[in-house]
Amino acid sequence: MNRTRKTQTSEPSLRDRLTSAFVEALEKDWQEHGTTVIAAVREQAPAKYAELIVRLVPVDPLIVDGQGDFKDCQSQADIAIKLLRDVGTPAEGITPSMIEAATEAQLLFVATLERIAKGN
């Protein structure tokens, strides 16, 4: 049994057209009423407002776009540089003495964690 194949057309499907129209209407509505709707949800349904925030905001804001990820660090100095960058130090502003101080700080932090762990 031979089936005839549908030929692909360059026209978008009905679903694509409806989706596009919906998104355009939603965008227009958001432009006109977005902040008012946010305020209304916050005032009338605080639990829903909080739920929306939780769904939209990253759980850990430091772990976005590779930030907070130390997998590429090969040494304590690499970790120190990453930590300095994560707190806003521009790469070109990081000096060897800053790297040394940051390395000492992270080693002190690890030693403190180890001391805490021994207490358990």
Secondary structure, 3 states (H helix, E strand, C coil): CCCCCCCCCCCCCHHHHHHHHHHHHHHHHHHHHHHHHHHHHHHHCHHHHHHHHHHHCCCCCCCCCCCCCCCCCCCHHHHHHHHHHHCCCCHHHCCHHHHHHHHHHHHHHHHHHHHHHHCC
